[in-house]
Amino acid sequence: MSIDTMKAIRLHEFGGPEVLRYEEAPLPELKPGEVLVRVHAVGINPPDWYLREGYKDLPPEWRPSVPFPIILGTDVSGVVEAVATDVQGFSVGDEVYGMVRFPSFGESAAYAEYVAAPASDLAIKPAGIDHVHAAGAPMAVLTAWQFLIELGHNEPNPLQPEMHRPLPLNGKTVLINGAAGGVGHFAVQLAKWKGAHVIAVASGKHESFLRELGADEFIDYTKSPPEDIANDVDLVLDTLGGPTTSRFLRTLKRGGALFPVFLGFSDAEEAAKLGVTVSMTQVRSNGPQLAELGGLLNDGTVRVAIDSMFPLANARMAHERASSGHIQGKIVLTVE
Ligand SMILES: NC(=O)c1ccc[n+]([C@@H]2O[C@H](COP(=O)([O-])OP(=O)(O)OC[C@H]3O[C@@H](n4cnc5c(N)ncnc54)[C@H](OP(=O)(O)O)[C@@H]3O)[C@@H](O)[C@H]2O)c1
């Protein structure tokens, strides 16, 4: 008897964490170019709850129409169950991880027992870390990598007319705002790896965590505004972004750069006056970059911090944890 259904978390409507339904869903069909992965762990990310809520905080032109019911999620780690005949480089039984199909959705996705992923979105899982840690990495580490190290594609940038360009980091002072979160904790480690002097900004409870990851300086934003303390910075990676990101302009040297990770910057005139470049991009799936990052994850140069874990069936609790904020590292769902 062949199995044609699986358990998954599906959305039938937008709303709060209560709309996440654990239920039977069709097993994804393997299309050309794809690999069927039996999922062991799922990393959750802010775009999961933006989609769950119907992208209510994004401009209307950014809100896609959604073909309910849909499965949420992008980040998986698991074992290859089947491989399309035209795919090379993956075999049944391989342990793999990846960020599946971002930025797009509506097809097979991550909050499920199986996902059919484009082979180009996957890489072999680093042997030195387990599925939970591997699933915590893809979107957050690729965001840090594509902002700071290498963009890795030539697709048009939906967030600005020009392509985003990472800058050399060696010997530079780099301030990471939101340093304890998913993107931030990877950005701290990658900037250190590249030889930067790193200033981490987070709430006080994360200080020892961030110093262990390599932060040279720590600013507790609950005690003092970081823009009143930091100055002469070469690069600010603001993982919060949004309209408040402009406050970092005055912390930067002339010739410096501000990289907001979320939409909302609107002070182009002030940036030009101060001689500061402002640039952002949208992360894209990239298996080859994850293969390269695999070496750093494998030897511990880059660590994945786990904030908390929940069984797939309790995805609702994972989203509730996320909405309470102050995340340290990554929230991961485990799949039986
Ligand atoms: N451009 C892209 O393609 C892209 C890709 C991925 C993510 N993003 C966006 O990047 C943002 C961060 O994602 P993430 O996965 O890193 O989120 P996350 O894991 O939820 O981390 C957010 C972190 O920000 C900290 N924080 C909250 N308020 C703060 C403040 N006022 N000042 C400094 N830190 C503060 C939180 O902890 P504490 O408050 O305790 O310090 C938390 O650690 C999200 O908005 C996401 O949508 C964009």
PDBQT file of the ligand as one rigid body, heavy atoms in Angstrom, charges set to zero:
ROOT
HETATM    1  N1  LIG A 401      15.532  41.019   4.123  1.00  0.00    +0.000 N 
HETATM    2  C1  LIG A 401      15.289  39.720   4.238  1.00  0.00    +0.000 C 
HETATM    3  O1  LIG A 401      15.321  38.955   3.279  1.00  0.00    +0.000 OA
HETATM    4  C2  LIG A 401      15.018  39.146   5.600  1.00  0.00    +0.000 A 
HETATM    5  C3  LIG A 401      15.336  37.807   5.839  1.00  0.00    +0.000 A 
HETATM    6  C4  LIG A 401      15.132  37.280   7.112  1.00  0.00    +0.000 A 
HETATM    7  C5  LIG A 401      14.591  38.090   8.109  1.00  0.00    +0.000 A 
HETATM    8  N2  LIG A 401      14.254  39.363   7.815  1.00  0.00    +0.000 N 
HETATM    9  C6  LIG A 401      13.701  40.238   8.854  1.00  0.00    +0.000 C 
HETATM   10  O2  LIG A 401      14.716  40.440   9.816  1.00  0.00    +0.000 OA
HETATM   11  C7  LIG A 401      14.112  40.636  11.075  1.00  0.00    +0.000 C 
HETATM   12  C8  LIG A 401      14.831  39.781  12.101  1.00  0.00    +0.000 C 
HETATM   13  O3  LIG A 401      14.616  38.414  11.831  1.00  0.00    +0.000 OA
HETATM   14  P1  LIG A 401      15.098  37.315  12.868  1.00  0.00    +0.000 P 
HETATM   15  O4  LIG A 401      14.755  36.000  12.307  1.00  0.00    +0.000 OA
HETATM   16  O5  LIG A 401      16.485  37.593  13.265  1.00  0.00    +0.000 OA
HETATM   17  O6  LIG A 401      14.116  37.655  14.117  1.00  0.00    +0.000 OA
HETATM   18  P2  LIG A 401      14.190  37.147  15.603  1.00  0.00    +0.000 P 
HETATM   19  O7  LIG A 401      14.882  35.833  15.672  1.00  0.00    +0.000 OA
HETATM   20  O8  LIG A 401      12.801  37.271  16.125  1.00  0.00    +0.000 OA
HETATM   21  O9  LIG A 401      15.141  38.180  16.366  1.00  0.00    +0.000 OA
HETATM   22  C9  LIG A 401      14.773  39.458  16.660  1.00  0.00    +0.000 C 
HETATM   23  C10 LIG A 401      15.726  39.933  17.796  1.00  0.00    +0.000 C 
HETATM   24  O10 LIG A 401      15.621  41.333  17.935  1.00  0.00    +0.000 OA
HETATM   25  C11 LIG A 401      15.764  41.646  19.322  1.00  0.00    +0.000 C 
HETATM   26  N3  LIG A 401      15.122  42.955  19.541  1.00  0.00    +0.000 N 
HETATM   27  C12 LIG A 401      13.803  43.236  19.654  1.00  0.00    +0.000 A 
HETATM   28  N4  LIG A 401      13.627  44.547  19.812  1.00  0.00    +0.000 NA
HETATM   29  C13 LIG A 401      14.853  45.119  19.764  1.00  0.00    +0.000 A 
HETATM   30  C14 LIG A 401      15.326  46.474  19.829  1.00  0.00    +0.000 A 
HETATM   31  N5  LIG A 401      14.481  47.485  19.990  1.00  0.00    +0.000 N 
HETATM   32  N6  LIG A 401      16.648  46.696  19.692  1.00  0.00    +0.000 NA
HETATM   33  C15 LIG A 401      17.522  45.673  19.522  1.00  0.00    +0.000 A 
HETATM   34  N7  LIG A 401      17.136  44.372  19.460  1.00  0.00    +0.000 NA
HETATM   35  C16 LIG A 401      15.823  44.115  19.578  1.00  0.00    +0.000 A 
HETATM   36  C17 LIG A 401      15.128  40.509  20.055  1.00  0.00    +0.000 C 
HETATM   37  O11 LIG A 401      15.702  40.212  21.328  1.00  0.00    +0.000 OA
HETATM   38  P3  LIG A 401      15.962  41.275  22.514  1.00  0.00    +0.000 P 
HETATM   39  O12 LIG A 401      14.882  42.318  22.404  1.00  0.00    +0.000 OA
HETATM   40  O13 LIG A 401      15.829  40.454  23.794  1.00  0.00    +0.000 OA
HETATM   41  O14 LIG A 401      17.354  41.804  22.315  1.00  0.00    +0.000 OA
HETATM   42  C18 LIG A 401      15.426  39.316  19.147  1.00  0.00    +0.000 C 
HETATM   43  O15 LIG A 401      16.575  38.610  19.571  1.00  0.00    +0.000 OA
HETATM   44  C19 LIG A 401      12.630  40.329  10.899  1.00  0.00    +0.000 C 
HETATM   45  O16 LIG A 401      11.923  41.535  10.771  1.00  0.00    +0.000 OA
HETATM   46  C20 LIG A 401      12.577  39.584   9.601  1.00  0.00    +0.000 C 
HETATM   47  O17 LIG A 401      11.364  39.752   8.928  1.00  0.00    +0.000 OA
HETATM   48  C21 LIG A 401      14.452  39.913   6.591  1.00  0.00    +0.000 A 
ENDROOT
TORSDOF 0
